[in-house]
Amino acid sequence: MPDLSAEDAKLVTLARATRARTGAAEGAAVRDSDGRTYAAATVDLPSLRVSALGTCIAMAVASGSRGLEAAVVLTAATSVAEGDLAALRDFAGDAVVVHRGDHRGTILASGTSSAAV
């Protein structure tokens, strides 16, 4: 498990709590370039499906954020979805730190938005 900064560990806590509270398949949290955090769970309705990370990115954009520094995705998947990484790159470039972990919050992989994590 990679060593996380205190700020990234906070993202893990937020993502884990959000996923647990909603019972969703995934939880995610991001930190923007101003230090604000956004946490969300997967939205899975008959008429709307958005990943947890996609929801976080949308929240940051809608709040006027100008970029992201880091993201955490807690998922059962073996990698962060390419569509989510593409959205990160579209909004914040290819150097966003991304941590992928399991539903307990154990970080299994870390990298950047430029490659599969």
FIPAVO-399000 format. One line per field, with one value per residue: residue number from 0; residue in one letter; x, y, z of N, C-alpha, C in turn. Coordinates in nm, 4 decimals, always signed. Last residue first. Layout:
REM residues N
n: [NUM	...]
res: [a	...]
n_xx: [X	...]
n_yy: [Y	...]
n_zz: [Z	...]
ca_xx: [X	...]
ca_yy: [Y	...]
ca_zz: [Z	...]
c_xx: [X	...]
c_yy: [Y	...]
c_zz: [Z	...]
This chain:
REM residues 117
n: [116	115	114	113	112	111	110	109	108	107	106	105	104	103	102	101	100	99	98	97	96	95	94	93	92	91	90	89	88	87	86	85	84	83	82	81	80	79	78	77	76	75	74	73	72	71	70	69	68	67	66	65	64	63	62	61	60	59	58	57	56	55	54	53	52	51	50	49	48	47	46	45	44	43	42	41	40	39	38	37	36	35	34	33	32	31	30	29	28	27	26	25	24	23	22	21	20	19	18	17	16	15	14	13	12	11	10	9	8	7	6	5	4	3	2	1	0]
res: [v	a	a	s	s	t	g	s	a	l	i	t	g	r	h	d	g	r	h	v	v	v	a	d	g	a	f	d	r	l	a	a	l	d	g	e	a	v	s	t	a	a	t	l	v	v	a	a	e	l	g	r	s	g	s	a	v	a	m	a	i	c	t	g	l	a	s	v	r	l	s	p	l	d	v	t	a	a	a	y	t	r	g	d	s	d	r	v	a	a	g	e	a	a	g	t	r	a	r	t	a	r	a	l	t	v	l	k	a	d	e	a	s	l	d	p	m]
n_xx: [-0.5059	-0.3804	-0.2683	-0.3024	-0.3641	-0.1310	-0.1336	-0.1728	-0.3566	-0.4869	-0.5753	-0.8600	-1.1253	-1.3055	-1.3346	-1.0014	-0.8665	-0.6497	-0.5632	-0.4018	-0.3058	-0.2991	-0.1813	-0.3276	-0.6142	-0.8701	-1.0709	-0.9665	-0.8686	-1.1140	-1.2270	-1.0469	-1.1015	-1.3629	-1.3145	-1.1679	-1.2120	-0.9473	-0.9435	-1.0879	-1.3663	-1.4676	-1.3434	-1.2810	-1.0628	-0.9457	-0.7333	-0.5894	-0.6192	-0.7992	-0.9427	-1.1148	-1.4568	-1.7262	-1.9046	-1.9133	-1.6643	-1.7200	-1.9338	-1.8082	-1.6262	-1.8066	-1.9269	-1.7080	-1.6633	-1.9010	-2.0753	-2.4164	-2.7128	-3.0571	-3.2956	-3.2724	-2.9604	-2.6995	-2.4122	-2.1604	-2.0881	-1.8465	-1.6925	-1.4512	-1.2668	-1.0344	-0.7883	-0.7764	-0.7746	-0.9603	-0.9789	-1.2373	-1.3605	-1.6014	-1.7299	-1.9506	-2.2025	-2.3572	-2.4449	-2.4272	-2.2299	-2.0166	-1.9474	-1.8766	-1.6618	-1.4756	-1.4303	-1.3230	-1.0907	-0.9528	-0.9077	-0.7302	-0.5106	-0.4387	-0.3477	-0.1363	-0.0261	+0.0352	+0.2271	+0.0618	+0.0842]
n_yy: [+0.3128	+0.4103	+0.7544	+1.0197	+1.0639	+0.8502	+0.6352	+0.3444	+0.0800	+0.0239	+0.1257	+0.0473	+0.0959	-0.1002	-0.1282	-0.0461	+0.2165	+0.4246	+0.7608	+0.9922	+1.3212	+1.4649	+1.5124	+1.5787	+1.7987	+1.8585	+1.7884	+1.5804	+1.4066	+1.3271	+1.2014	+0.9883	+0.8498	+0.7711	+0.6048	+0.3985	+0.3359	+0.2029	-0.1552	-0.3630	-0.2787	-0.2051	+0.1074	+0.4336	+0.6728	+0.9980	+1.2523	+1.5837	+1.8385	+2.0090	+2.3339	+2.5350	+2.5283	+2.5859	+2.3935	+2.2380	+2.1071	+1.9532	+1.7942	+1.6519	+1.5040	+1.3481	+1.2007	+1.0532	+0.8974	+0.7436	+0.7620	+0.7744	+0.7409	+0.7782	+0.6383	+0.4554	+0.5341	+0.5587	+0.7166	+0.6471	+0.9282	+1.1795	+1.4819	+1.7314	+1.9971	+2.2613	+2.3480	+2.4605	+2.2490	+1.9897	+1.6495	+1.3977	+1.0682	+0.8017	+0.4717	+0.2321	+0.1222	+0.2477	+0.3013	+0.5489	+0.5177	+0.4069	+0.6184	+0.8126	+0.6897	+0.6647	+0.9321	+1.0341	+0.8744	+0.9494	+1.2195	+1.1948	+1.0981	+1.3309	+1.4832	+1.3331	+1.1107	+0.7615	+0.5011	+0.2186	-0.1179]
n_zz: [-1.3543	-1.6700	-1.6975	-1.6301	-1.3702	-1.1964	-0.9131	-0.7138	-0.5596	-0.3224	-0.0048	+0.1645	+0.1964	+0.1669	-0.1054	-0.2321	-0.4468	-0.6228	-0.6679	-0.8697	-0.9345	-1.2515	-1.4954	-1.7205	-1.6596	-1.5691	-1.7580	-1.9122	-1.7105	-1.5955	-1.8180	-1.8431	-1.6086	-1.6731	-1.8919	-1.7729	-1.4266	-1.2447	-1.2018	-1.1045	-0.8886	-0.6531	-0.5186	-0.4597	-0.5647	-0.5238	-0.6561	-0.6686	-0.7817	-1.0406	-1.1244	-1.0626	-0.9593	-0.9636	-0.9068	-1.1324	-1.1041	-0.8729	-0.9629	-1.1696	-1.0161	-0.8645	-1.0711	-1.1604	-0.9324	-0.9364	-1.2537	-1.3243	-1.4848	-1.5008	-1.4998	-1.2873	-1.1204	-0.9572	-0.8807	-0.6446	-0.4309	-0.3374	-0.2316	-0.2532	-0.1015	-0.1718	-0.2564	-0.5022	-0.6757	-0.4984	-0.4461	-0.4355	-0.3920	-0.4124	-0.4157	-0.5642	-0.5117	-0.2069	+0.0443	+0.1593	+0.3540	+0.2104	+0.0405	+0.2342	+0.3677	+0.1568	+0.0865	+0.3288	+0.3556	+0.1236	+0.1782	+0.3920	+0.2554	+0.1208	+0.3390	+0.4349	+0.1723	+0.1925	+0.0647	-0.0892	+0.0000]
ca_xx: [-0.4675	-0.4710	-0.2585	-0.2531	-0.4768	-0.1838	-0.0725	-0.1674	-0.2746	-0.4248	-0.5287	-0.7217	-1.0358	-1.2609	-1.4438	-1.1187	-0.8695	-0.7608	-0.5462	-0.5203	-0.2742	-0.3758	-0.0927	-0.2874	-0.4852	-0.7555	-1.0908	-1.0377	-0.7756	-1.0116	-1.2921	-1.0593	-0.9689	-1.3391	-1.3981	-1.1008	-1.2667	-1.0399	-0.8835	-0.9422	-1.3034	-1.4345	-1.4204	-1.2934	-1.1783	-0.9492	-0.8606	-0.5868	-0.4868	-0.7930	-0.8581	-1.0311	-1.3182	-1.6319	-1.8713	-2.0315	-1.6881	-1.6110	-1.9512	-1.9193	-1.5762	-1.7128	-2.0078	-1.7751	-1.5636	-1.8682	-1.9805	-2.2905	-2.6034	-2.9294	-3.2778	-3.3155	-3.1055	-2.7496	-2.5547	-2.2197	-2.1061	-1.9716	-1.7066	-1.5832	-1.2893	-1.1706	-0.7936	-0.7912	-0.6519	-0.9340	-0.9362	-1.1333	-1.3410	-1.4860	-1.7205	-1.8239	-2.0946	-2.3282	-2.4489	-2.5255	-2.3569	-2.0826	-1.9897	-1.9841	-1.7831	-1.5244	-1.4841	-1.4455	-1.1935	-0.9918	-0.9915	-0.8625	-0.5765	-0.4923	-0.4566	-0.2525	-0.0161	-0.0482	+0.2125	+0.1430	+0.0000]
ca_yy: [+0.2974	+0.3241	+0.6103	+0.9904	+1.0546	+0.9781	+0.6820	+0.4903	+0.1315	-0.0879	+0.1714	+0.0050	+0.2111	-0.0735	-0.0656	-0.1314	+0.1274	+0.3294	+0.6424	+0.9077	+1.1995	+1.4501	+1.4955	+1.4387	+1.7589	+1.8989	+1.8991	+1.6918	+1.4739	+1.3946	+1.3202	+1.0861	+0.9098	+0.8586	+0.7237	+0.4890	+0.3340	+0.3150	-0.0290	-0.3767	-0.2953	-0.3475	+0.0275	+0.3049	+0.5943	+0.8631	+1.1803	+1.4412	+1.7919	+1.9092	+2.2167	+2.5545	+2.4868	+2.6864	+2.4843	+2.3189	+2.1987	+2.0506	+1.8835	+1.7420	+1.5990	+1.4410	+1.2908	+1.1455	+0.9961	+0.8252	+0.7025	+0.8499	+0.6629	+0.8476	+0.7391	+0.4081	+0.5444	+0.4507	+0.7447	+0.6158	+0.7860	+1.1324	+1.3367	+1.6878	+1.8558	+2.2163	+2.2696	+2.5541	+2.3276	+2.0823	+1.7763	+1.4737	+1.2022	+0.8764	+0.6013	+0.3045	+0.0352	+0.2467	+0.1619	+0.5300	+0.5825	+0.3297	+0.4901	+0.8384	+0.7263	+0.5459	+0.8382	+1.0906	+0.8751	+0.8096	+1.1822	+1.2552	+1.0096	+1.2187	+1.5340	+1.3541	+1.2346	+0.8730	+0.5994	+0.3397	+0.0000]
ca_zz: [-1.2139	-1.5914	-1.7224	-1.7646	-1.4640	-1.2402	-1.0367	-0.7269	-0.6686	-0.3944	-0.1363	+0.1464	+0.1942	+0.3044	-0.0307	-0.2168	-0.3325	-0.6314	-0.5839	-0.8552	-0.8601	-1.1276	-1.3799	-1.7032	-1.7165	-1.4875	-1.6648	-1.9764	-1.8021	-1.5153	-1.7617	-1.9523	-1.6263	-1.5582	-1.9081	-1.8666	-1.5627	-1.2581	-1.2444	-1.1010	-1.0205	-0.6656	-0.6132	-0.3896	-0.6070	-0.4672	-0.6559	-0.6351	-0.7435	-0.9343	-1.1460	-1.1823	-0.9434	-1.0123	-0.7974	-1.1016	-1.2169	-0.8741	-0.8483	-1.2007	-1.1159	-0.7987	-0.9894	-1.2511	-0.9721	-0.8198	-1.1605	-1.3206	-1.4273	-1.4860	-1.6038	-1.4191	-1.1332	-1.0421	-0.9003	-0.7738	-0.4564	-0.3971	-0.2189	-0.2993	-0.1306	-0.1404	-0.1343	-0.3905	-0.6662	-0.6084	-0.3877	-0.5052	-0.3393	-0.4614	-0.3500	-0.5572	-0.5592	-0.3502	+0.0006	+0.0535	+0.3896	+0.3162	-0.0150	+0.1384	+0.4415	+0.2280	-0.0127	+0.2715	+0.4597	+0.1437	+0.0646	+0.4158	+0.3514	+0.0438	+0.2552	+0.5213	+0.2486	+0.1502	+0.1716	-0.0952	+0.0000]
c_xx: [-0.5470	-0.4166	-0.3576	-0.2501	-0.4320	-0.2957	-0.1234	-0.0961	-0.2803	-0.3322	-0.4475	-0.6771	-0.8896	-1.1707	-1.4076	-1.2225	-0.9946	-0.7526	-0.6700	-0.4835	-0.4043	-0.3390	-0.1681	-0.1955	-0.4467	-0.6192	-0.9602	-1.0438	-0.8405	-0.9153	-1.1949	-1.1245	-0.9714	-1.2024	-1.3806	-1.1821	-1.1983	-1.0838	-0.9912	-0.8696	-1.1515	-1.3643	-1.3808	-1.3917	-1.1740	-1.0760	-0.8406	-0.7270	-0.4824	-0.6480	-0.8585	-0.9390	-1.2430	-1.4865	-1.7698	-2.0053	-1.8036	-1.6306	-1.8436	-1.9429	-1.6851	-1.6620	-1.9196	-1.8600	-1.6240	-1.7669	-1.9551	-2.2000	-2.4754	-2.8276	-3.1435	-3.2872	-3.1471	-2.9019	-2.6048	-2.3672	-2.1630	-1.9697	-1.8423	-1.5859	-1.4339	-1.1855	-0.9326	-0.7999	-0.6583	-0.8102	-0.9030	-1.1000	-1.2277	-1.4786	-1.5969	-1.8400	-1.9575	-2.2119	-2.4196	-2.5417	-2.4649	-2.2207	-2.0670	-2.0372	-1.9008	-1.6552	-1.5443	-1.5108	-1.3263	-1.1047	-1.0393	-0.9576	-0.7160	-0.5619	-0.5201	-0.3723	-0.1402	-0.0173	+0.1338	+0.1221	+0.0885]
c_yy: [+0.1812	+0.3071	+0.5340	+0.8416	+1.0227	+0.9557	+0.8209	+0.5237	+0.2838	-0.0403	+0.0596	+0.0442	+0.1744	+0.0489	-0.0360	-0.0615	+0.0425	+0.2345	+0.5554	+0.7858	+1.1224	+1.3177	+1.4852	+1.4143	+1.6173	+1.8584	+1.9498	+1.8134	+1.5941	+1.4719	+1.3980	+1.2143	+1.0145	+0.9261	+0.8222	+0.6162	+0.4378	+0.3175	+0.0788	-0.2544	-0.3023	-0.3746	-0.1185	+0.2207	+0.4623	+0.7970	+1.0439	+1.3833	+1.6410	+1.8698	+2.1257	+2.4361	+2.5048	+2.6523	+2.5899	+2.4194	+2.2928	+2.1539	+1.9915	+1.8403	+1.6997	+1.5468	+1.3927	+1.2462	+1.0986	+0.9337	+0.7969	+0.7833	+0.7447	+0.7565	+0.8123	+0.5093	+0.4906	+0.4493	+0.6402	+0.6535	+0.7695	+0.9810	+1.2965	+1.5367	+1.8316	+2.0697	+2.2252	+2.4821	+2.4353	+2.1663	+1.8698	+1.5979	+1.2665	+1.0102	+0.6706	+0.4315	+0.1005	+0.1542	+0.1468	+0.3857	+0.5540	+0.3871	+0.4089	+0.7081	+0.7490	+0.5762	+0.7159	+0.9935	+0.9261	+0.8022	+1.0380	+1.2194	+1.0629	+1.1172	+1.4224	+1.4011	+1.2457	+0.9949	+0.7178	+0.4275	+0.1239]
c_zz: [-1.1578	-1.4513	-1.6342	-1.7979	-1.6052	-1.3392	-1.0679	-0.8561	-0.6683	-0.5065	-0.2009	+0.0057	+0.1857	+0.3132	+0.1146	-0.1293	-0.3307	-0.5128	-0.6008	-0.7713	-0.8380	-1.0618	-1.2476	-1.5844	-1.6794	-1.5421	-1.6049	-1.8853	-1.8692	-1.6038	-1.6736	-1.9019	-1.7375	-1.5676	-1.7941	-1.8887	-1.6505	-1.4044	-1.2457	-1.1542	-1.0059	-0.7986	-0.6056	-0.4683	-0.5321	-0.5177	-0.5911	-0.6353	-0.7263	-0.9079	-1.0259	-1.2107	-1.0747	-0.9927	-0.8380	-0.9893	-1.1844	-0.9854	-0.8465	-1.0866	-1.1499	-0.8961	-0.9179	-1.1763	-1.0676	-0.8571	-1.0431	-1.2178	-1.4398	-1.4209	-1.5969	-1.5314	-1.2697	-1.0378	-0.9995	-0.7736	-0.5967	-0.4090	-0.2740	-0.2894	-0.1695	-0.1785	-0.0937	-0.2565	-0.5581	-0.5804	-0.5024	-0.4239	-0.4178	-0.3899	-0.4036	-0.4740	-0.5455	-0.3838	-0.1473	+0.0111	+0.2866	+0.3492	+0.0890	+0.0799	+0.3469	+0.3010	+0.0558	+0.1732	+0.4053	+0.2462	+0.0773	+0.3022	+0.3855	+0.1339	+0.1735	+0.4401	+0.3364	+0.2345	+0.1166	+0.0286	+0.0000]
